[in-house]
Amino acid sequence: KEAIKNKVSDAQLELHTLDNTVAVKKNELMGLQETVHHLSKKVDDSNKANNEILDNIRLKEKTLIKIDAQLKSGKEAWDRAKFDKEKEIEITLHAKRQEADKQFATMQEQTVSKMMK
């Protein structure tokens, strides 16, 4: 009878020790779950921040593309205006040369005519 009591007592002590071990492991598990939850939140926050940064970069890229297109368009307009102005000057110079040539020819004729008299 005493041996059975001792075995029951030993079993109860072992059960109590196992219950304590289970409780410690549950606490450790809860701590790990909190850590996982905390890290998961940090990862989510980090991903959100990264997405905001990427969105900002994409927006800046779009803005730069628009600015580049505007610069290219402005340069093309400038080049066209410059070409048109150069053509206009060339035409004006040609017309003035022709006029000067006519005046020179007229003056020559007048000079020759005066010399013949």
Protein Blocks (a to p, Z undefined) as FASTA:
>chain_A
ZZmmmmmmmmmmmmmmmmmmmmmmmmmmmmmmmmmmmmmmmmmmmmmmmmmmmmmmmmmm
mmmmmmmmmmmmmmmmmmmmmmmmmmmmmmmmmmmmmmmmmmmmmmmmmmmmmmmZZ
